[in-house]
């Protein structure tokens, strides 16, 4: 009897809990902008409505909260509230790697200007963290703060932040790559707003920018963005600009003409991506807000140790550009080249050899399996149309390293049948990435490097000098694809040397941003030419 009653009571309690859970109101994450001095009143109103504070943005007159949907109207009508807006998503702006070589440092003229006095500047990187201890990255002069949501700033589960940091400051140590400022002189502050999934909220970005300011940053790198504007972000970056901080962000990777944020706020420099031939990348967004361009295609930089991939193909001692097949095992093999045609059947005579196979008719995995079945130790698949070949093994597990090459390299390799070749796909501490994310740190590094030689200049002076001295690309003058053009370190130094900090860009029209209101993105003084 007592047992049955107890069971009923427990069951009733479970039903009550389940009903309560179902009755919980749906909540939305929003940012509330409030009148000066009313933060406490707004927080009480949020709590009374059944909400909770997510991010304190009091410096910028706002707070990010989660509140029941039905409470939004009441909060919007609160006399202390200026506005209520969506806490929009922000994400990293890079893609997987493509073939290429490290070329950006020379293109932006960073190798022509010493970073010996860069210690008077500090760059803040808002991203996915930093692989502290990486052989190509500085361990001194870099700091950060633990975040309860994303963890330790000195780890990087995504890889994006470490890649960005390498472009700015990879060491000239004879290993890997070099950054814009390679001599361990620049100061770095790392704010980790992204985990492995690579997205966050706009309120977290604003809080991260505030942390940058609190830790003395002069330049902020934001290789991130989203398609929707956010009033609180706009206000925050305008305020930080007025406080003397130069904010720089990626223009976006959607390959269209839509604005991306925070890059498209007037107080932020928007950076487009170009390739090694100084041609705008197909993915780079083209808008009226684009201000400068930087190398962003096939950019080689540091990634968390062991997470990168190094691909090698040498035949008769000559190296060829090759892309590892997605899903290929990491291994190295050497053997004589054998022509396996289309690889539609077991490649006879391939024992101990490297199979050369043409693309077409069957899957890449089946071609590699045909090589394996014949005793091959490595596979090279060449394209049957113009351009490099990036293929995949899909769900098929193979045991030999396999790579793809272009149609032209394939034709050359056919003349190398019988000669020795080495195919290798190995773990690396470096990797090639594409994206306006990769272009942005080139511009950030140049801005900090130039500013270090003219510390008496304001952030708006440096911005104007970068715009005035950029290498004009595309249509004559500023355009939506390249902005003012490719950022130039020596060019900006020469410009400031000749014109001083008060030098202006003015080709008629536009508004004068000055040193207090920000340079804006018009055509007047301090803006675009």
N, C-alpha and C positions, 0 to 999 in steps of 0.2 A: 504493500500500500504506500508506504513512505517512499519507496524507490520509484514507483510509478508517478507519484506526485512530483518528485524531484525531477524526473525525466520530462514531465509536462512543463515544469517551470523553466527548465533549461531550454526546451524547445521554444517556449513562448518568448524567452529572452532573445534567442537567436532570431526569431521572426521580427521582434521589435527592433533589433539592431539592423537587420536587413531592410526593414521598412524605413528606418531613419536614414540609412545610407542612400536608398532610392529617393528619399525626399530632399536630400541635400541639393540646394540650388546650384545651377550651373554658374561657374565663375568665368570672368574674362580678365585678362591681364591688360591693364591700361596705364597710361601716364597721366597724372593730374598736375596741371600747372596752377599755382595758387598765388594769391596776392601777397605782397611783402609782409612778413611778420605773422602770417596766419598758418604756418606749418602745423602747429600743435592742434589748432581747431580742425583742420582738414583731416589729420590723422585720427582724431576722435570720431569724426563723421564716418570715416572709412571703417573703423572698428565697430561703430554702432550699426553699420549696414551689413556686418558679417564678413568684412573683408580683412586683408592683412597687407602690411607693407612688405614689398619685395626689394626695392632698391631706393636708398635715400639720395635724392638729387637736390638737396636743399640749396647748395651753392648756385644752382641754376633755377631756383624757384619752382621745383617740381618734385614729385615722388612717384615711383612705379608701384602699383598695387594690384592685387587680385581681389575682385569684388563680385558679388552676385550680379548677374545680368540685369535683374529687375531693379537694382539699386543705382544703376548708372544715371538714369534720368534725374533722380533726386540729387545726386552729386553734381551733375551739370548745372542744376538750379541753385546750388549752395552759393551764397553771396561771397564766400571767400575763394571760390574756384574760378579761374580764368578760362580754363579749357580742360576737356577730357579727350584723350586720343589713344589710338591703339599703340601698344608697345610692340612695334614692328620687328620682324626678324632681320638679322644681319648674318651673312655667311661669307666664307672664304671665297676668293676669286682666283682660283687656279685650276688647271686641268692636268691630266697625265702627261708624261714627257713625250717628246717627239725627237727625231734625230737632230743633231747640231753640235756646236762646240761653244766653249765660253768665249764670248766676244764683246760683251757689253761694256766692260771697264774701259777699253780703248775707245769705243764709240762715244762714250760720254766724256771723254778726255780726262778721266780721273787719274790716269797714269802720268799726266803732265803737271799735276799740282800736288805738292807735299801735304801730308796730313800731320806734320810735326806739331802743329799747334791745335789739333783737333780736340785736345783735352779741355778746351774752354767751352765746348758744346756738349749737349746731351741729347741723344735720340731715344725716344720712347717707342717701342714696338708693341702695338696692340694686336695680339695674334693667338697662336695655339701653344706658346711656350718656347723653351730654349733648351737645347741639349747641352747642358753645362758639362764640360769635360770632353766635348768633341775635339779631336786633334786639330781642327782648322778654325776653332772659335776661341775667343778670349775668355779667360776665367776671371781675370781682374778687370775692374772698371765696369762690371755688369752687376745689376741687382734687380730685385723684384720683391713681390709680396705674396704670401700664401693666400689662395682664394678657396673658400669653403666649398664652392661649387665646382671649380675646375682643377683644384689641387695645387701642387708645387709649380712655381713659375719656371724652375730649372729642369723640368721634364717636358717632353713634347710627344704626345700620343698620336698626333695627326701628321707631323712632319713639316707642315706649312710654315710655321713660325721660325723654325731653324733654317729653312731655305731662305726666307726673307732676311734673317740676320746675317747669313753668309754673304749675300749680295752687298749688304752695307759694310760689313767689317770682317770678312774672312781674312785670316792671317797670311802674310807673306812669309811662310815658313818652309817653302819648298815642297809642300804637300797639298794636294787637292787644288783649290782655286784661291783667288785673291778677291777681296771686296773693294768697294770704292775707297775705304779708309783701312788699309791693311796692316797698320803698324801698332795696333793695340793702344791707340791714343784716345779714340773716341769713347765717351761714356755712354753706356746703354742702360735703359730701364725696361724691363719686360713685364707686360701686363697680360696675363693668360685669361682670355675671355672665352676661348674655344676649347672644347675637349676633342675627342677623336671624331665626333660626328660633324664638326666644322660649322656649327651655327649657334647663334646667341640672340639676345634681345637688344633693341636699340637703347633701352635703359642701362643695360650692362656696358654698352659702348660709351655712353655718356659718363658713367661712373669710372670707366677705365681712363677716359680722357682727363677726368678730374684728377685721378691718381697720377697721371703723367705730369700734370701741372704741379701737383703737390711735391713731386720728387725732382722738380727743377728742369723738366724737359724743355728744350728749345724747338725741337721738331718732332712731330708725331707721325708715325707710319701706320696707315690703315689699309692693308691689302685685303679689303673686305667690302661688302656692300649689300644693298637690297633695293628692290624696285620702287618702294614707297617712301615718300618723304615723311619726316617726323618733326613736328614743331619744336619739341624740346631739344632734339639734336641740333636743329638749326640755331636756336637761341644759344645753346651751349658752345658751339664752335665759333659763333660770332663773338661771344664773351671771351673765349680763350684767345681768339685772334686779337681782340682789343687789349688783352693782357700780355701780348707779345709773343705768342706761340704760333708757329707755322704748322698747319695741319695739312697733310697730303694723303690722298686716297685713290684707290683704283677706280677707273672709269666704268668697269663692268665688262663681263665676258659673253653677253647675249648676242653680240654681233648685229645689234639693231640701233635705232636712233632714240631709244628711250633713256631718260635720265636715270642714273643710279645714285644712291645716297649711302654715305655722306658726301661722296665726291662732288655732287652737283649743287651743294650749298655754296653760296658766294664766298664764304669765309674759308673754303677748303679748295686746295689745288687738285684738279681732276687729271689723272694720268692715263694716257692711251698706251697701247702696246704696239711695237714695231718689230720686224724681224731683222736678221743680219744684213739684209739688203736695203734696210731703211724703208720698208714698205709696211703700211699699217696691217696688223694681223686681222684675219677674217673675223675673229671673235670679238675684237675690240669695239666697244660701243662708241658711236659717233654722235656727239651732241654739241649744242652751243656752249656747254659748260666745260668741254675738254680744253685744257690749258697747256699741257706739256706732254711729250711722248718720251718713252724710254724702252730699252730692249726688253721684250717680254715673250719671245718665242724661242724655245729650246735653250732656256737659261740654265746653265750648270751651277749648282750651289750645294751647300751642305745640307744633309738630312740627318735625323737621329741615327746614331751608329748602327751599321748593319742593315738598315732598312732600305737603302738605295740599291741600285742594280747597275753593274758595269758590264757592258757588252763588248766583246772583241771578235773581230774577224780579220785575220791576216792570211794572205795567200802569196806564196813566193816572197815573203818578207814585206809585202805591201799591205797597209791597213785599209780596210773598207768601212764605210758607214753602214752599220747594221743595227736592227732593232730586235730585241729579244721577243720571241713569241710569248704572248700572255699565257701563263700556266706552264711554261717550260721549266724543267728542273735546273737548279743552279749547279753547273758542272763545266768542266773544260775538257776538250778532246782535240787530238792532232792526228791527221791522216792525209793521204793523198786524195785529191778531188776526183770524184767519179760522177759522170752524167747519168742521172736517173730519169730523165725526161719529165713527164708529168707525175711520176710517182704513183701511177694507178695500179701497180702490181709490185710484188717483191722486187727490190732492186738487186739483181744478181751481180756478183762481183764487187759488192760493197763492203766485204769483210774488212774491218779496221780502217775504213775510208770515211771521208766527209762527203755526204750526198748533196749534189747540186740538183735542185728540183724546180720546175717551172710551176707557177700558180695556174690554177684552172681545173674545172670539171669536178673535183672532189675536195673534201675539206683539208685544211692544213694538217689536222691531226692524223688523217688517213695517210697523207704523204709522209709524215714523220714515221708512222708505223711501218710503212713500206720500206723505209730506210733501215729501221730497227730489224725488221724481219730478214733483211739481207746482210745483217751483221755490221751495219754502219754505226759509227761512233758519234756523229754529229750531222745536222741537217741545215742546209742553206736554201731557202725558198726565195726565188726572185720574181718580181712583179711582172704581170703580163700587160700592164698599162703604165703610163708615165707616172713617175714619182716613187717615193719609198714605200716599203711594205710593212705594215703593222698588223700582225695576225694573232690568232688565239688558238689554243688547244681545246677550248671549251671545257667540257667535263672529262675529257680523256686524259689519263695519266700516262705520260711517256717517261723514258729513262735517259734519253740523250739530249744534249743542248740543241736548241733549234732557234734560228734567227731568220729575219727577212731582210732583203736588200732590194734596191731599185731595179727597174728594167734595164737601165744602161749598165749598171754594175753586173747584173746577171749575164748580159751579153759579153762583157769583158771576161768574166769568170769561166765562161764556156771555153775560152782559149787557154785556160789554166788547168784543164783536165789532166790528171797525172802528176801535178805538182803538189807540194805540201801545203796544207792549210791548218789553221788553228781556229776553233770556235769555242768561245767561252762566255758563259753567263754566270756572273759571280756577285755575291753580296758586296755592297759598297757603302761608304759613308757620304756619298755624293749622288746627286741625281739631276736629270734634266726635267724642268717643269715649264709649262706654258701658262700665260695669263697676264692680265693687267696687274694682278698681284705681284708678278715678277718685275714688271716695269716700274711699279711704285717705289720699291727700295732703291732703285738706281737714282731716281729723282730725289728721294729723301737723303741718300748719302751725299749726292752732289750739293744739295742745299746746305747740309751741315758742314761739309768741307769748305765750301765757299764762305759761309758765314764765319767759320773759325778764323779766316784771314781778315774779316771785317767785322769784329764783334761789336763795334760801335753802331753798326747798322741795325735797323729794326727788322722785324719779320716781314713787313710789307716792302721794305727796301730790297731785301733778298729776293722776294717773290717777283718784284718788278725787274730786277736784274736778270733773273733766270729767264723770264719771258722775253726780255729785250735781246738777249744774247743767244737764244735757242737757234738751232740750225733749221731754217725754213724748209719744210717738206710738203709735198702735195701741192695744192693750189697756192699761188703766191699770197703771202700774208697769212693771217690766222684762218684756220678752217676747222670744221667739226671733226675731222679724222685725226689730225695731228696737233691741234691747238696751234700754239706758236711754233712748234717743232721739237726736234730732238734736243734735250737738255745738254748743255755744254759747260763743263767745269772751267776750263781755261778761258772760254769766251765770257763767262760771267765775272771771273776775276779781272779780266781786261776791262770789261765794261765798268765795274766798280772803281777800278784804278783810274780810269779816265773821267768818270762822271761823279764819283763819290756817292755817298748814301742818298743824297737828295735827287739823284738822276731820275728822270721820269720817262714813262712811255706815253706818248700822246700823239695820236694821229687824227684828232678831232672827234668831238662827241664823247659820250659816256659821262659817268659821274666821278667825281674826285673822292676816292675813298680816304685818302690821308692816312695818318698814323693812328687815328683813334677809331674810325669807323670801318677799317678794313679796306683792302684794295678793291674788293668787288670783282665782278667778271665782265665789266663793260669795256669800253675802248678808251677810257680816259686815264688820267694820271693814276699810276699804281695798278692799272688793270691790263687787259689784253690790248695788244696793238692791232 
